[in-house]
Amino acid sequence: MNNDYDVVIAGAGAAGCILAARLAEHGKNPRTGQPLRIAMMEAGPYLGQGENRPGVGHPTRRQANTFLNYEMGSRYLWPSGMAKVVGGSTMHWGTYGVTSSVFFDDDYSAWRDCTGVDWTKGDFADAVKETQELWNLKPAPEEVLTRGNKLFIDAGRALNLPVERFAVARKNCLFCGRCGAGHFCKYDAKSSSQHNIDRALQLGVEIIPECEVEKVVFEKNGARPAARGLQVRRNGNVEVIRGSKVIVSCGIIGTPSLLLRSGYGASDKVTAPRVAENVNVGRNFESDSLVPVAAIWDEPIKSGTGSSTGASYIRQDYGNNGEGRLIMQDYQMSALTYPHEAALSVFAPAFGGEHEQYMRTATQRIGGLYPFIGKTGVLGEVSATGSVTVDQNQPSVARLLKWREQATALCHEVLTKMGATMVDTPARQTYIGMSNTHAAGTCRAGEDPKTSVINSNFESHDIDDLLICDASAVPRQQQYGAMSTVTVAHYAWRRIVRRHFA
Amino acid sequence: MKTRRKVLKSAGAFVGTLVVGRVFVSAAGGAEAPTRSEIISAIGCTLLPANGERGGYQLLEGHGINEEVSNKLRAIRDEDLLAFNSGAAAAVGEKDFVKQDEQKRAAYLKTIVSKNLADPKIAAVSERVYRAARVAVFTTYYQNFPEVITRDASGQPMTIAGDTHQILNPNTKKLWTGWDQAGFSGTWRWPEEEARRKELRRIAKTVAPGFQRFEA
């Protein structure tokens, strides 16, 4: 392995893999004109050996996902729950994109209002198109919708609610119904970073799995510090991989915690000698909020196989300018309910013959709705150790709790219209927990270093040759995570090539 | 299994120490209290009663389900299990839980579920034991115990000989398991996958724009 690259990338997740492939394809060394020498480091393994067959999948990934032990495998996860594998969370995500255009119009304005970042819908047009084509972002075919999916559409329309078809990112999907967030797809049908990994390898990128980045290496460069490489641990040995440009793509939690451990951030949060001060590193963690509402029908509402994606959604805005955006999704009307989940459901009889009778059809009769509320305005902080804390006393918490009550009430109304025999009422929430998987903002882009970490070109305000691109760069959260991150990365590589590698 | 430890006194019951599998008591009549394994087995058989060929919990005891469930319940204290067991005498008459017949055991569990036990301390303990046992029993049974994936030394599921893409499916149908009860087939076998691929290719030919690509 060479030890001196044009670009070193920390993290082979969704954004890292896109940048590696695209910079290798479109960038060149500005001094020599030669293709870029790029290395990308990932702490997790690479599950890529063997023949990949469309609609059949890849041997290693087929074996990793059995559907039978109900979990992806903790060996492939960070403690935060994020994926620890080459390809990142896109190897096991739910593939939900909501709208085929990735973002709603008010997402762009929300970013600009938040930090002054200069990203516009027009600027993003090529990036959105790249996402649509490469990730195959489209609604599932009508033929695979379950009875439950159709009940949702009919009920929404009968209640004069705006029902739209949901876009998902899949190829060669068999709609087996045995997936969802957190599972590898046995058939590799989930659009993922794999095509970028393959392309990057074709173009000579060195992908180094099972190589944990411990720190970003900084050196003085006149009055300002500069990023010069990554200190990594591999096979028990510590070494420094040097690069003229360092891109950090470790994710919403991984990126700020790495930077804080490297000395970049607020004085009271860094755990290494401070290199540069920026109070926004690790702050402004914003995620969506979900309290599912379950229901049961007398008759089956799922087939033995299903779309497993959800087919449609209803949108409501509880705040102004897209704040408190409810996306009520019918995922549970087609996703798999495992037998043990049905056995312990709130709808299950206590035990005995009644329970046995219930279990004969329960997995096909239990459904529900997922009311995601995005752009909540509830902010948390990430520490150097990767923990996330949320101040429950911030005013937006009380506001979000009210929105949740409204969303739950609307779910009840829709599920009742869908003919549910029983609808569960979630316990009244008094506390906000934050999902790690749909968050944004912890190293957000903007024009002012007082309110952002990087500029609109993904360059650190404070440290030369350091770039950041992943969910942490996105100023405001919308719904879900991967399509947003992917599209921002598709946008980022264009600006990065223009600025540094043309 | 735990070593010697003292069992809590309970009103009108017994004192003794729980040693490996046995309790030795000095209560009236000198009756021995049951072991953890016996109490958990009795709970399991009540939660999942036998029904003809569908042998329920009892059928799978020969395959080790009680050990599996007992392992999941190792955080439950001995004294709590014994209190649960002896609480049945006051609730449904004379005998403790293990010695009751199936109907009386079920009646005792229903009394717990409906929160109708007279002694509040016994009620709290019994409900705790019941709920933990229910989760352990149903989780174990409905995750298809005892059938497991055959794995190699590194923990990866093993494939069918000569086929890199298909793993060994454990659902052998030699036993009536939780999956059979739930009508759940587990992962598709190869013929099912091929049939589905054929169906999706057919849909791909007839459906216009908006559909995921399906490559041959």
HADDOCK unambig.tbl for C-alpha pairs under 7 A between the chains (distance, minus, plus):
assign (segid A and resid 54 and name CA) (segid B and resid 215 and name CA) 6.30 0.50 0.50
assign (segid A and resid 54 and name CA) (segid B and resid 216 and name CA) 6.82 0.50 0.50
assign (segid A and resid 58 and name CA) (segid B and resid 165 and name CA) 6.95 0.50 0.50
assign (segid A and resid 59 and name CA) (segid B and resid 164 and name CA) 5.66 0.50 0.50
assign (segid A and resid 59 and name CA) (segid B and resid 165 and name CA) 4.72 0.50 0.50
assign (segid A and resid 62 and name CA) (segid B and resid 165 and name CA) 6.53 0.50 0.50
assign (segid A and resid 63 and name CA) (segid B and resid 156 and name CA) 6.45 0.50 0.50
assign (segid A and resid 63 and name CA) (segid B and resid 157 and name CA) 5.62 0.50 0.50
assign (segid A and resid 63 and name CA) (segid B and resid 167 and name CA) 6.48 0.50 0.50
assign (segid A and resid 64 and name CA) (segid B and resid 156 and name CA) 6.47 0.50 0.50
assign (segid A and resid 67 and name CA) (segid B and resid 187 and name CA) 6.40 0.50 0.50
assign (segid A and resid 68 and name CA) (segid B and resid 186 and name CA) 6.98 0.50 0.50
assign (segid A and resid 136 and name CA) (segid B and resid 212 and name CA) 6.51 0.50 0.50
assign (segid A and resid 138 and name CA) (segid B and resid 210 and name CA) 5.49 0.50 0.50
assign (segid A and resid 138 and name CA) (segid B and resid 211 and name CA) 6.36 0.50 0.50
assign (segid A and resid 138 and name CA) (segid B and resid 212 and name CA) 6.63 0.50 0.50
assign (segid A and resid 139 and name CA) (segid B and resid 210 and name CA) 6.08 0.50 0.50
assign (segid A and resid 139 and name CA) (segid B and resid 211 and name CA) 6.63 0.50 0.50
assign (segid A and resid 140 and name CA) (segid B and resid 211 and name CA) 6.09 0.50 0.50
assign (segid A and resid 140 and name CA) (segid B and resid 212 and name CA) 6.97 0.50 0.50
assign (segid A and resid 141 and name CA) (segid B and resid 211 and name CA) 5.51 0.50 0.50
assign (segid A and resid 170 and name CA) (segid B and resid 212 and name CA) 6.32 0.50 0.50
assign (segid A and resid 171 and name CA) (segid B and resid 212 and name CA) 5.47 0.50 0.50
assign (segid A and resid 171 and name CA) (segid B and resid 213 and name CA) 5.47 0.50 0.50
assign (segid A and resid 171 and name CA) (segid B and resid 214 and name CA) 6.30 0.50 0.50
assign (segid A and resid 172 and name CA) (segid B and resid 212 and name CA) 6.82 0.50 0.50
assign (segid A and resid 172 and name CA) (segid B and resid 213 and name CA) 5.97 0.50 0.50
assign (segid A and resid 172 and name CA) (segid B and resid 214 and name CA) 4.35 0.50 0.50
assign (segid A and resid 172 and name CA) (segid B and resid 215 and name CA) 6.31 0.50 0.50
assign (segid A and resid 174 and name CA) (segid B and resid 196 and name CA) 6.41 0.50 0.50
assign (segid A and resid 174 and name CA) (segid B and resid 197 and name CA) 6.38 0.50 0.50
assign (segid A and resid 174 and name CA) (segid B and resid 200 and name CA) 6.70 0.50 0.50
assign (segid A and resid 339 and name CA) (segid B and resid 142 and name CA) 5.48 0.50 0.50
assign (segid A and resid 339 and name CA) (segid B and resid 179 and name CA) 6.75 0.50 0.50
assign (segid A and resid 339 and name CA) (segid B and resid 182 and name CA) 6.04 0.50 0.50
assign (segid A and resid 340 and name CA) (segid B and resid 138 and name CA) 6.36 0.50 0.50
assign (segid A and resid 340 and name CA) (segid B and resid 139 and name CA) 5.21 0.50 0.50
assign (segid A and resid 340 and name CA) (segid B and resid 142 and name CA) 4.70 0.50 0.50
assign (segid A and resid 340 and name CA) (segid B and resid 143 and name CA) 5.99 0.50 0.50
assign (segid A and resid 343 and name CA) (segid B and resid 138 and name CA) 6.34 0.50 0.50
assign (segid A and resid 344 and name CA) (segid B and resid 135 and name CA) 6.97 0.50 0.50
assign (segid A and resid 351 and name CA) (segid B and resid 47 and name CA) 4.86 0.50 0.50
assign (segid A and resid 351 and name CA) (segid B and resid 48 and name CA) 6.88 0.50 0.50
assign (segid A and resid 352 and name CA) (segid B and resid 46 and name CA) 6.47 0.50 0.50
assign (segid A and resid 352 and name CA) (segid B and resid 47 and name CA) 5.11 0.50 0.50
assign (segid A and resid 352 and name CA) (segid B and resid 48 and name CA) 5.49 0.50 0.50
assign (segid A and resid 352 and name CA) (segid B and resid 49 and name CA) 5.93 0.50 0.50
assign (segid A and resid 359 and name CA) (segid B and resid 181 and name CA) 6.64 0.50 0.50
assign (segid A and resid 359 and name CA) (segid B and resid 182 and name CA) 5.19 0.50 0.50
assign (segid A and resid 360 and name CA) (segid B and resid 181 and name CA) 5.83 0.50 0.50
assign (segid A and resid 360 and name CA) (segid B and resid 182 and name CA) 4.73 0.50 0.50
assign (segid A and resid 360 and name CA) (segid B and resid 183 and name CA) 6.21 0.50 0.50
assign (segid A and resid 361 and name CA) (segid B and resid 182 and name CA) 6.51 0.50 0.50
